Amino acid sequence: MKSKFILKTIMMAFVFVIFSCDCNKKCDKTKEETKKEVVKDDVITQEEQQNMTPEQVVASLKEGNKNYVNDDLTERDHKDHITKTSKGQYPKAIVLACVDSRVPVEQLFDKGIGDIFVARVAGNFVNEDILGSMEYACKVAGSKLVVVLGHEYCGAVKSAVKGVKMGNITAMLSKIQPAIDNLKYDGEKSYKNKEYMHKVCESNVKNTIKEIRLKSPILKEMEDKGEIKVVGGIYDLDDGTVKFLE
Ligand SMILES: [Zn+2]
């Protein structure tokens, strides 16, 4: 009787040891897989940047925005990426966005350190300095895409429509004015009209793209040769999606 009990205890212990080993292996495997996923999204290299087409960069931004909307952002080893990018950067695009705090540019495209240049000014218009930044990004640093990213409920666009005058804001809003003047719209031209405000927002992005092509012969030439693309997009504050204007 006693020996049966001892035998049973030994067998149970044996089963337990085997099960534990298997679990440890599985746990280690899971850790390994997670580690691999983090490492998979490495910093962009010069070779990768040079081999990308502007169309592939657009696709990468669209894919990133899908991850953002689905709350499925890529895991990144930031410490490792900081170290690696300190030696150089090869961003695939430059994004011009508004300063609005609700438009987190890198996040909404699911991009990390060294992936994209970001220029920001209230109302996402261009001036000499921003054009210079874009030329640097594309001609010197090798980026393949210029994105002009407007957004819904833009305070700067709304203030321009309202004709706000205040300090340096007056001169700033004058850069958005052409988007209002050039827009053909038959309905009520008021900041209270949501449809009209959406049209002005789109018109502002299109006007900025026009200005880029007009005032930067460098970028215009690169675009004509197919080396870069200049595209526009609108960020929807309600659901986080970016609608590219094509
Ligand atoms: Zn804005």
Residues whose N, C-alpha, C, O or C-beta is under 5 A from the ligand:
A	BS01	ZN	C98 D100 G123 C154 G155 A156
